[in-house]
Amino acid sequence: MTKKTAKILIFDSGVGGLSVYKEIQAQLPQLDYLYIFDNEAYPYGELDHDTLIARVDTIVSSLVAQHQIDLVVIACNTASTIVLPTLRAKLSVPVVGVVPAIKPASNLANKAVGLIATPATITRPYTHDLIRDFSQSKPVELLGSTRLVDIAEEKLRGKAVDLEELKNILAPMESKIDVAVLGCTHFPLIREEIQAVLTNHVQLVDSGEAIARRVKDLLVIEADAETQGKREIYSSAPPWEEGALNQALYLLGFSPVQYYPIEI
């Protein structure tokens, strides 16, 4: 009897969750990965609470049932702060979310922490609870930017990052901090560019490695790093012009983007 390979579903509103995928698959390359991005409703920060829950619930629940998923990763900070209780109550498989790495950043900072995230994440009560609970001794500078998400999406589709534009976006916190939290899964995709702008005087922190460790702890799997599982990727909007993205995905081991229509 052939042993079933564990399959992980990674969900995001865009391609940012690929930064999380890279961290997980580096530790667990033998697993099967299914990635879905809900670009039909991108950006998630502009959706109302109930619409966001309905979309994520519908997409994730249907894919878990159709593809015999063993574990779900909600690789979106905005969605994680809202939908995790709903999904965990409904699904029988583990659901892992992402939250801004405020706690480790606070431990590392000498001067102040900078949280770079989407406007939605910056304003969430959940985020302010994290700051209250884990960064009482260090001030936290907040910077919310949807444009940074777009820049990361554009980079993966072959467009060069404008460092001058990036510098202008990050300028409000540049001189105030010594540790910056990349509080959106899109931002590690432009990590090198952010580091270049903030210089080596600012240490960058994200949640990717911690998520990978959590996934590894939840899936008790025999070590078999010599094999590589399947990698499939779906989008909720028709992928008409994704040539550059498909080229980038090929380098990550994925087959071309497939269309997964959503009916809410």
N, C-alpha and C positions, 0 to 999 in steps of 0.2 A: 504493500500500500504506500503510495506517494505521500510524503508529509507536506501539508499545506504551508506555503510561505506566508508569513504574516504580512498584512497589507495596511498601510497607513494612508489616511485621507488628510490632506493639508488644504485648508480653506483660507482664502483671502479675497478682498475686493479687487485686488490687482496682482501684479507680479512680485510685490514686496515679500510675500511669504516664501519666495524662492531662497531668500537669505536664511530662513529657518530650515528649509529643506536641505540646504548645503551643510548646515551644522549637523543635522540628524543623520543624513546619509553618510557623512564622514565617519560616524561611529557605527552605523548599521547599513552598510551598502548592500547586504544580501536581501533586504526586505523589498517588497513591491510598494511603489508609491503612486498614489493618484492625487493630482493637484487640480483644484478647481478655483478659478477666479471669476467673481461675479462682476465683470466689467460693464454689464448692462446697467448696473446701479451705482457704478463708480462716480464720485467718491462717497464712501460710506458716511463720512462726517456730516454730510448734508441730508441724510435720511432721518426721518423721525423714528422714535423709539420702537413703535409697534411695527412699522414697515421693515425695519432692520431685523427684528426678531423673526418676523414671518418669512423673510427671504432666507435667512441663514438656516432656520429650522427646516424649511421645505427642501432646500438644496442638500444639506448635510444628511437629513433623515433618509431621503430617497437614495442617495449614493451609498450610504451605509448598508441599506437593504439590498440594493442591486449588486453591489460588488463585494459583499461579505467582508466589510472593513473591520479590522481588529482594534484600531485606535484612531481617534480624530484629534487633529491639531488645528485650533482656530488661530491662524497666524496673522491676526489682525488685532491691534490694540483696541481700536474703537469697538469692534464686535465683541471682543473678549470681556470688556467691562459691562456688557449688557446681556449677552445670550447664554453665557455658561450655565447659569442655574436651569434655564429651560431645557437645554440640550442634555445636561446630566440627569435631569429628572425623567427624560423621555428615552434616552438610549441606554442600552445594556453594556456598551463598550466604554472604555475610559475616554474622557474628553480633556485635552490639555489646552490651556489658554496662555496668552502672553500678556504680561503687564510690564510697564516701564521699570527698569532696573534701579529704582531709587535707593534701595537698601545697600547693595554693594557699592554704588557710586558714593553714597554718603560716607561709607567706611574708608573710601580711597581719598576723598577730598580733604585738602588742607584749608582751602579758601572758601569755595562755594561750588554747588552742583548746578549745572545747566540742564534743564529738561527740554530737548528738542522733539516736538511731536506734532500731531495735527491739531488744529484748533479744537476739534471735538474732544480729543484726549486731554488737552490742557484744561478744559472747563469741566470735565467729569468729576463728580463728587468722589468717585473711586480713586482718582489720581490724587486728589487733595488729602484723602484718607491715608494713602501711601506716604505722602510727604509728612503728614502729622505723626504717623506711627514710626517711620524709619529715618527721618532726617531732621529731628528736633534740634540737633547741635550744629547743623550746617544750613546756611541759607540756600534756597533753591530758586534760581532764575528760570522763568518759564518763557518759552518761545514756541508759538503755534504757527505752522506754515503748511498750507495745502500745496503751494508751489514746489516745495521740496519733494513731495510725493510725485508730482508730475515730472520733475527733473529725473528722478530715479526710473520712472516708467520710460521716459524718452531715451535714457542711456541704454537700457536693455534692448531698445529698438534701434540702436545704432547711432544716436545723436550725441555729439560731444557735449560735455558739461561746461557751461560758461562759468569760469571761476570768479569772474567779477560780479556776476549776478549772485552767485552763492555767497560771496563775501558781504554783499549788501544785505542779504537775508539774515546772515548770522551776526552782523555787526552789533546789534543791541546787547549781546551777551559776551562778545569776544574777549573783552578785557576784564570781565568780572568773575570768571570761573576758572577752575583748574581740572574739573572732570565734567564731561558732557554725556548725558544719557541719550542714546539714539532710541527715542520712544515710539518709533513706528518701524515696522519690519521692512519698509521700503528703504530706510536710511542706510543700513549696512551695504546696500548696493552702490551707494556713493560714498562709502566710508573713506576711501583714499582722498577724494576731493574735499570732503569735510575736514579731514585731518590736515590737508595742505593749507586750508584757509585758517583754521584755528591754531595751527602750528603744533609742534611737539610739546608745547607748554600745557596743552590740554589733553588729558587722557580720555579716550572714548570707550564707552561701556554699552553693551546691548544684551538682550536676553537670549540670544540664539543658543549659546553653549549650555545654558541652564535648562532650556527646553529640551535639548538633545539628551542631557543627562536624565531628565524626568521621563522621557519616552523610553529610554533604555532601562530604567528602573521598573517601569510598568509592564514592559514586554520582556518576560523571562525567555531569552532566546539563546540557543546554543551558538557559540562563536563559529562563523563560517564566512569570514571576510573575503575569501577568494572568489566567491560567486557574486553576481550582481543581479538584483531583481528587475522587474519591469518598471518602467516609468511612463505614465500616461498623464496628459494634461488637457483640461477642458476649460472653455470659456462660455459664459452665459450669453454673450453677444457674438454674432457670426464673425469668425476670424478671416475677414476678406483680405486684409493687407498686413499679414504678419510674417513676411519673409525674413526680415531682420531679426524679429523675435524668435522665429523658429530656428534660425541659425544659432542664436545664443542658447536656446533650449537643447539643441542637438549636442552642444558641448557639455551640457549638464546631464546628458543621458536620456533626454525625453524624446518621444516621437512628436510629430507636429501637432499643433493645437487643434482640438476637435470641438465641435459645437455641442453644447448641452443646454437646450432651450428650457426656460423656467416658466412655469405657470403658477401664479400665486392666487 
